[in-house]
């Protein structure tokens, strides 16, 4: 089931940085860069013509703008860190992504709330369970886990809740997972385990049997064997 979770990317860490993280000057520099780049292309297409002057002018503007972007990198550092974090996250380099996200929070403490879902996932994936569970509690307190939450974030929260053996909350969060072709098996998996742990063995078996037949997970086989023994007793 891990492969399914990895395959279906969800916007826990969107490619576009949050608007609050982008300085106004940075937006203008990027806009000028694109205009000058298209100016270079236009100038090349009109070399030798009446508009041939566009090429050198655009090259000068582009060079000056790139210099400003490079020298302004310190001021715009949170934006660059976010891009590096996204690159690490999308390549499953969660240790790298976590390092960049934590640096952003150090520079911009006001961004912690916006980055909390990504921080939780990265800490969970790097096995920093204690901090990941603390992040999860903040998400619950802030009302950031519900029916409109990214399935990736819900599944990561369920992993942490299972470690904590908080079965009532596992049942609650599993109920938020879309019961469709992509995520329906996650719903059955966590709901079945939580029900088995809370002694609702008959209901648990309904969820777990179809999953065990499909994936042959040893832990599910153990749950089913235990449940059938309990029922015989």
C-alpha positions in Angstrom: 0.0 0.0 0.0 3.0 2.3 0.4 3.5 2.4 -3.4 -0.1 3.5 -3.9 0.4 6.3 -1.3 3.6 7.4 -3.0 2.2 7.2 -6.5 -0.8 9.5 -5.9 0.7 12.9 -5.1 -1.4 15.3 -3.1 -0.9 19.0 -2.4 0.6 18.7 1.1 3.5 20.8 -0.3 2.3 22.6 -3.5 4.8 23.5 -6.2 3.9 27.2 -5.9 5.1 28.8 -2.7 2.5 30.5 -0.4 1.8 34.1 -1.4 2.9 35.3 2.0 6.4 33.8 1.4 7.0 35.7 -1.9 8.4 39.3 -1.5 6.8 41.8 -3.9 10.3 42.7 -5.3 10.9 39.0 -6.2 7.7 38.9 -8.2 8.7 41.9 -10.2 12.2 40.5 -10.9 10.7 37.3 -12.2 8.3 39.2 -14.4 11.1 41.3 -15.8 13.1 38.2 -16.5 10.4 36.6 -18.5 9.7 39.8 -20.5 13.4 40.2 -21.3 13.7 36.5 -22.2 10.8 36.8 -24.8 12.5 40.1 -25.9 15.7 38.1 -26.7 13.7 35.6 -28.7 11.9 38.4 -30.5 15.2 40.2 -31.2 16.8 37.0 -32.6 13.8 36.6 -34.9 14.2 40.2 -36.2 18.0 40.4 -36.4 19.0 42.7 -39.3 15.6 44.3 -39.4 14.2 47.6 -38.1 13.6 46.0 -34.7 17.0 44.4 -34.4 17.8 46.8 -31.5 15.4 44.7 -29.3 18.0 41.9 -29.0 20.9 43.9 -27.3 18.4 45.9 -25.1 16.7 42.7 -23.9 20.1 41.0 -23.3 21.2 43.9 -21.1 17.9 43.9 -19.2 18.0 40.1 -18.7 21.6 40.2 -17.5 20.9 43.0 -15.0 17.8 41.3 -13.8 19.6 38.0 -13.2 22.3 39.8 -11.3 19.7 41.3 -9.1 18.1 37.9 -8.5 21.4 36.3 -7.6 22.4 39.2 -5.2 18.9 39.3 -3.8 18.9 35.6 -2.9 19.7 36.3 0.8 16.6 38.5 1.1 14.5 36.1 -1.0 16.0 33.0 0.8 12.7 31.6 2.1 11.4 31.4 -1.5 14.5 29.5 -2.7 14.4 27.2 0.4 10.8 26.4 -0.4 11.7 25.4 -4.0 14.5 23.2 -2.7 12.1 21.7 -0.1 9.5 21.0 -2.9 12.2 19.4 -5.0 13.3 17.1 -2.1 9.7 16.3 -1.2 8.7 15.4 -4.8 11.8 13.1 -5.1 11.0 11.5 -1.7 14.1 13.0 -0.2 12.2 13.8 3.0 15.3 14.5 5.1 16.4 17.2 2.6 12.9 18.6 2.4 12.6 18.7 6.2 15.9 20.5 6.6 14.7 23.2 4.2 11.3 23.6 5.8 12.7 23.9 9.3 15.1 26.6 8.0 12.1 28.5 6.5 10.4 28.4 9.9 13.5 29.7 11.6 13.6 32.6 9.2 9.8 33.1 9.0 8.2 31.8 12.2 4.8 33.1 10.9 4.9 30.4 8.2 4.9 27.4 10.6 1.1 27.0 10.4 1.1 26.9 6.6 4.0 24.4 6.4 2.8 22.2 9.3 1.2 19.5 7.0 4.5 19.1 5.1 6.5 19.2 8.3 4.4 16.4 9.8 4.8 14.2 6.7 8.5 14.7 6.4 9.1 14.1 10.1 7.0 10.9 10.0 8.9 9.7 6.9 12.2 10.3 8.6 11.0 8.5 11.7 11.0 11.5 14.0 7.7 10.2 15.4 7.6 12.3 18.5 7.8 15.6 16.6 5.5 14.3 13.9 2.8 13.4 16.5 3.2 16.9 18.0 2.6 18.4 14.6 -0.4 16.2 14.2 -1.9 17.4 17.4 -1.4 21.0 16.2 -3.3 20.1 13.0 -6.2 18.6 15.0 -6.3 21.7 17.3 -6.3 24.0 14.3 -9.1 22.1 12.6 -6.8 21.2 9.7 -7.8 17.5 9.5 -11.2 16.8 8.1 -13.2 15.6 5.1 -11.5 18.2 2.9 -8.0 17.3 3.9 -5.5 15.8 1.4 -5.7 12.0 1.4 -1.9 11.9 1.7 -2.0 13.9 4.9 -4.9 11.7 6.3 -3.0 8.5 5.6 0.2 9.9 7.3 -1.9 10.9 10.3 -3.4 7.4 10.4 0.1 5.9 10.5 0.9 8.1 13.5 -2.3 7.4 15.3 -1.8 3.7 14.9 1.6 3.9 16.5 0.0 5.9 19.3 -2.8 3.2 19.5 -5.4 6.0 19.5 -8.1 3.7 17.9 -11.1 6.1 18.4 -9.3 8.8 16.5 -8.1 6.2 13.8 -11.8 5.5 13.2 -12.6 9.2 13.0 -9.8 10.0 10.6 -10.4 6.9 8.4 -13.9 8.1 7.9 -12.5 11.2 6.1 -10.7 9.1 3.5 -12.5 9.0 0.1 -13.9 5.5 -0.4 -13.0 5.4 -4.1 -10.8 3.2 -6.3 -7.6 5.0 -5.3 -8.1 5.3 -1.5 -10.9 2.9 -0.6 -8.4 0.2 0.5 -6.8 2.6 3.0 -10.2 3.2 4.5 -10.8 -0.6 4.9 -7.2 -1.2 6.2 -7.2 1.3 9.0 -10.9 0.9 9.9 -10.5 -2.8 10.1 -7.5 -2.7 12.3 -9.1 -0.1 14.6 -12.2 -2.1 15.0 -10.2 -5.3 15.6 -8.3 -3.5 18.4 -11.6 -2.2 19.9 -13.0 -5.8 20.0 -15.5 -5.3 17.2 -14.2 -8.5 15.5 -17.1 -9.3 13.2 -17.1 -5.8 11.7 -13.3 -5.8 11.5 -13.3 -9.0 9.5 -15.6 -7.5 6.9 -13.0 -4.8 6.1 -9.8 -6.9 6.6 -10.7 -10.0 4.6 -10.9 -8.3 1.2 -7.6 -6.4 1.9 -5.8 -9.5 3.1 -6.8 -11.4 -0.1 -5.5 -8.6 -2.3 -2.2 -7.7 -0.5 -1.4 -10.7 1.7 -0.1 -8.5 4.5 1.2 -10.6 7.5 -0.3 -8.2 10.1 -3.7 -8.6 8.5 -3.4 -12.3 8.5 -2.6 -12.2 12.2 -5.6 -10.0 12.9 -7.9 -12.3 11.0 -6.5 -15.4 12.8 -6.9 -13.7 16.1 -10.4 -12.6 15.3 -11.5 -16.0 14.2 -10.0 -17.5 17.4 -11.9 -14.9 19.5 -15.2 -15.8 17.7 -14.7 -19.5 18.3 -14.1 -18.9 22.0 
